[in-house]
Amino acid sequence: MANLDRYNLLRQKLVASHVPLTIEAQGEPHRVLLLKEMTVRDLREEVVNKFVQESGKKSDFILVANQQQLPLARKLSALTPDTVVRLVKADKTQKVSEQVSLVFDDNTHFAITTLPAIIGRSKQADPALAVNVNDLPNGLTVSRRHAELSKQGDTFMVRNIADNPQDKPIYINEVALASADIPKEVGDGTAIRLGKITLTLQIT
């Protein structure tokens, strides 16, 4: 009983001083418990040191949550527990100047405001997903992290980011992506099929 009391006391102290987050770096999610007094700048330094193998300055990277860049001076205490924080290259995150959406069955619209945008599924609200198809018919046929919509210059691209892309292919206008490593150009009206769900890209 005494051990249980000590455990509960320690747990209360941790909850008071730490915040649980999910850090997504290099495409992999990592559950962590971090001091609330840390700043986003501190977190970026730790994440880059631990997970990034390529050379480059820490300033080359930013942290993104809820599709928005986190200010470096912000303390982690300002983040909601279980927030998903993504590490991305600074030049890879961009606001979408056009009106972009992915449409399911003509009546379900997913607005895309920031790129890259992740398409996948989660039972709970997941800020890392720009498009969460979990509640759509056949949503369970889609991987948790299945596709990434990005932009290279003026061209929109889709690539397969599923853990097992061979078993979870993506079809662009009913033509399978040749390789998970090579993104495919898409445009207005392109049909993107993941599992048994087809989303149509709309750009205006």
BELBEL-V143540 format. One record per residue. RES is the residue in three letters. PHI is phi in whole degrees, 0 to 359 (* if undefined). PSI is psi in whole degrees, -180 to 180 (* if undefined). OMEGA is omega in whole degrees, 0 to 359 (999 if undefined). Layout:
BEGIN
<<RES PHI PSI OMEGA> <RES PHI PSI OMEGA>>
END
This chain:
BEGIN
<<MET * -41 179> <ALA 297 -39 179> <ASN 297 -39 179> <LEU 295 -40 178> <ASP 297 -42 179> <ARG 295 -39 179> <TYR 297 -46 180> <ASN 296 -38 179> <LEU 295 -44 178> <LEU 297 -41 180> <ARG 297 -42 179> <GLN 297 -39 179> <LYS 295 -41 180> <LEU 295 -42 180> <VAL 297 -37 182> <ALA 289 -31 187> <SER 251 -11 184> <HIS 234 162 176> <VAL 230 130 178> <PRO 280 130 180> <LEU 225 162 169> <THR 248 119 179> <ILE 260 123 178> <GLU 253 112 181> <ALA 227 136 181> <GLN 56 33 177> <GLY 82 1 182> <GLU 246 132 177> <PRO 276 142 180> <HIS 225 120 177> <ARG 280 129 183> <VAL 222 159 175> <LEU 239 116 190> <LEU 237 151 178> <LEU 297 133 180> <LYS 296 -25 183> <GLU 282 -11 176> <MET 296 150 174> <THR 261 166 176> <VAL 300 -36 177> <ARG 299 -44 178> <ASP 300 -44 182> <LEU 295 -43 179> <ARG 301 -43 180> <GLU 298 -45 181> <GLU 294 -43 182> <VAL 294 -44 179> <VAL 298 -45 180> <ASN 298 -36 187> <LYS 275 -39 192> <PHE 248 -18 185> <VAL 263 119 182> <GLN 269 -29 184> <GLU 288 158 179> <SER 282 157 179> <GLY 148 161 179> <LYS 282 155 176> <LYS 297 -30 180> <SER 291 -10 177> <ASP 287 -11 185> <PHE 240 153 174> <ILE 227 163 175> <LEU 251 134 185> <VAL 236 136 174> <ALA 220 141 181> <ASN 55 37 178> <GLN 66 17 180> <GLN 230 145 177> <GLN 291 136 179> <LEU 273 130 176> <PRO 298 138 185> <LEU 297 -31 184> <ALA 278 -9 183> <ARG 292 139 176> <LYS 275 151 182> <LEU 294 -19 177> <SER 298 -20 180> <ALA 280 -11 182> <LEU 270 143 176> <THR 289 138 177> <PRO 308 142 179> <ASP 73 14 173> <THR 299 141 175> <VAL 268 120 181> <VAL 248 125 183> <ARG 252 136 173> <LEU 266 122 180> <VAL 224 158 174> <LYS 295 138 184> <ALA 303 -38 183> <ASP 276 1 180> <LYS 263 -11 180> <THR 259 126 183> <GLN 212 147 173> <LYS 285 147 179> <VAL 271 122 182> <SER 281 -30 178> <GLU 274 171 169> <GLN 271 111 185> <VAL 239 136 176> <SER 210 157 172> <LEU 249 130 189> <VAL 243 133 176> <PHE 247 125 172> <ASP 56 30 175> <ASP 69 -8 184> <ASN 230 -4 176> <THR 246 114 185> <HIS 248 131 173> <PHE 249 108 181> <ALA 284 135 178> <ILE 253 115 182> <THR 249 -21 182> <THR 223 141 177> <LEU 241 149 1> <PRO 288 152 181> <ALA 243 128 182> <ILE 266 134 177> <ILE 249 128 181> <GLY 188 -154 181> <ARG 216 149 176> <SER 203 138 180> <LYS 294 -32 180> <GLN 252 164 177> <ALA 301 127 183> <ASP 234 106 182> <PRO 301 -21 180> <ALA 287 -18 181> <LEU 264 120 173> <ALA 284 -30 179> <VAL 230 112 180> <ASN 251 109 186> <VAL 263 11 186> <ASN 306 -39 185> <ASP 270 1 177> <LEU 279 155 173> <PRO 305 133 182> <ASN 67 19 179> <GLY 300 -29 182> <LEU 288 -8 177> <THR 278 -4 180> <VAL 260 142 179> <SER 291 160 180> <ARG 299 -40 172> <ARG 233 102 191> <HIS 251 -45 185> <ALA 219 155 177> <GLU 234 125 174> <LEU 261 125 182> <SER 223 -178 180> <LYS 222 129 176> <GLN 242 107 187> <GLY 67 -121 178> <ASP 259 8 187> <THR 251 130 175> <PHE 276 141 183> <MET 227 151 174> <VAL 233 137 174> <ARG 224 158 181> <ASN 272 121 180> <ILE 242 16 179> <ALA 296 152 179> <ASP 297 -34 180> <ASN 234 73 186> <PRO 301 -26 179> <GLN 294 -35 180> <ASP 270 -15 181> <LYS 234 68 183> <PRO 289 164 174> <ILE 240 137 179> <TYR 245 129 177> <ILE 253 112 186> <ASN 50 44 176> <GLU 68 15 173> <VAL 248 124 184> <ALA 292 142 173> <LEU 300 133 183> <ALA 292 -35 183> <SER 211 143 178> <ALA 293 -24 184> <ASP 275 -13 184> <ILE 248 115 179> <PRO 291 155 181> <LYS 246 136 179> <GLU 292 137 177> <VAL 226 163 181> <GLY 208 -173 181> <ASP 302 127 180> <GLY 91 -5 179> <THR 294 134 176> <ALA 266 124 181> <ILE 245 114 182> <ARG 254 125 176> <LEU 236 123 185> <GLY 59 -127 179> <LYS 255 22 180> <ILE 244 133 176> <THR 245 126 177> <LEU 247 137 179> <THR 254 127 180> <LEU 281 128 176> <GLN 241 127 180> <ILE 231 123 179> <THR 229 * 999>>
END
